[in-house]
């Protein structure tokens, strides 16, 4: 596992970190998404306080994560139900 030292700028600060080479693009993309959200909150709500901006971004990310988890759970239940139906049909044919 090869690691790479990078500096990721989030908001107005740079954060040094060591990442797996194969994860670099994903991590840089995550940083860009965070910065985009910071910019959006700054423009939409006129917020300048870095802590407020980061708190709003964290809150937004948590809500998105919770929504995605709910969707994943619903999808898993639907898939499980379909598999049971297919299995029952196959058993009835045997």
HELIX and SHEET records of a PDB file:
HELIX    1   1 UNK A   21  UNK A   23  5                                   3    
HELIX    2   2 UNK A   24  UNK A   45  1                                  22    
HELIX    3   3 UNK A   50  UNK A   93  1                                  44    
SHEET    1   A 2 UNK A   3  UNK A  10  0                                        
SHEET    2   A 2 UNK A  13  UNK A  20 -1                                        
END                                                                             
